[in-house]
Amino acid sequence: MKVLLIDPPCDYWGYAGGDGFCAPPIALATVAAYLEKHRVDVAILDCNVSNIKFSGLKEEIVRRKPDVVGLPSSMMCFIPAAF
């Protein structure tokens, strides 16, 4: 199974992206470490480091062909498109 954990672009929510600061995806790294320990093929896509905007995110997911995609749970509050 291939798992892709995504840290979405910070520029969507002004309080984090507006001042140029965006925290690293520590929670996703923790989940990834657990999955790796249990021999799951996992990758983290940090859209901020990779400079991927929402407009290019779908293409990147399709290119990577994951079986499962995960997002940080806090993102559900900020991204209406997640519903």
Secondary structure, 3 states (H helix, E strand, C coil): CEEEEEECCHHHCHHHHCCCCCCCCHHHHHHHHHHHHCCCEEEEEEHHHHCCCHHHHHHHHHHHCCCEEECCHHHHHCCHHHC
